[in-house]
Amino acid sequence: METILNTNVEIKVGFKLNGLLYEKSIPANWTLLQLLRDGLGYYGTKCGCEIGECGACTVLLNGQAINSCLVLAPQIEGAEIWTIEGVADSINSLHPVQRIFIEYDAVHCGFCTPGMIMSTIALLLENSSPDENTIKTALAGNLCRCTGYVQIIEAVKKLSGIITEKDLEKFRYSE
Amino acid sequence: MTMIRVTAYENPKSIEEATTFLAKDTYVPIAGGTDVILELRNGMPVKLLDINNLKLNHVTSNKDNIEIGAACTHTQLASNPIVSQFVPLVGIAAGKVGSKQIRNRGTIGGNIVNASPCADTIPALLIYDAELVLLSKKGRRIARLDEFITSPYATIKRNDELLHSIICKKNNKTGYSYLKLGRRQAVNISRMTISVALDIDDDNAVIDACISAGSVFPVPSRMKDLEKFLRGEKIKPKLFKEAGKLAVDLMIKHSGYRWSTPYKEPVLAGLIERALMQASKGIVQDN
């Protein structure tokens, strides 16, 4: 009986991750976070609270920031996902958001950084020159337990003068 | 972390297909999943019915009503022009749910069906006498939102029913206020929410008042006795202070004297006073 109860159905999903098409058969009980880390080996997306409060697992889903711990993997059928691994075009050319985070010491222990960067990109997609309040609202769902918020906010502020449409276009979602 | 157990996952493309599944077996409908996935972590095996492909994310307006699709996300409602014009409190409340990530995913239908005493959008919807459209193989049924939630996390929705949409009555008032109190500005579970819509005439007398509260009563509710008390009265600071006291009496009458009451008494009185003050000035408040 117990074995029957433990049987999770497998679902076939097709999706785009960091610009590449995937088709995979996955257990229907997996979250997107599990699919990314355990299924595909993308460990850049962090697993923090798993209840949608810390934002460490933030990724872009169809151009919007979401907690990947609160999305069931079968629900990403046809979706476009970007994780921290897809942000830089190559290992030798960091994305402006990454460069400015380093320049402004916005990275302390680093655990919140992938989530912070994905939330920042989602914000810039909506508003390329956000004011401080808009930045705080956009990043409110990302906790930094080193409490390095000042540097993070300063870094995002700095980006408004630097970021170009070319830096953002690959993340834009069009149905 | 307890394992989520999913024994079936269906992804219907039409309402007809979805209600057929619901009639056949017990499925848990899932849209954004921001509440459902947390519940699944208790390890109970479930059959899931994904309702994201039923096109339930519409906002439409006719002469008297606004219809909101159950799968509209909070982000969508917070920036929808029809919502901000005709049911502004709903848009403000949606914009205060959780974090950006939660608002992008969580839906208004989920907020209602989850039936938490502290749900952010329900008190706002109550101001507009919201009604819920429930669909099943047996047909269409309309339930009043103020009769839909029977106790914390329990509703009259049958397992074979799907929440299709929410119908809000347009009620143009002269002023509105929505106050949410939490431990911090964002990503918090509301400690208390107050929604107020006031209609004031040229002589500064209250023509009509609609007031609702979350986390004050066992289920989010309108405060009809308080509304009655205000109707016809001339606006003055003393009136709002008295209204605050009356709200506290109503809370104790309906929720009993609980461990949290000594905290909630002055807080509720203060929030009611502030919300009425703001609404009397005609401002749609953003705290």
Interface residues (C-beta under 8 A of the other chain):
Chain A: L5 N6 T7 N8 V9 I11 P27 A28 N29 W30 T31 E50 I51 G52 E53 G55 T58 L61 Q64 A65 I66 N67 C69 L70 V71 L72 P74 Q75 E77 S119 A122 L123 T137 A138 L139 A140 G141 N142
Chain B: M1 M3 I4 R5 V6 T7 A8 Y9 N11 I30 G32 G33 T34 I37 L38 L40 R41 P45 L48 D50 N52 T75 G98 S99 K100 Q101 I102 N104 R105 Q185 A186 V187
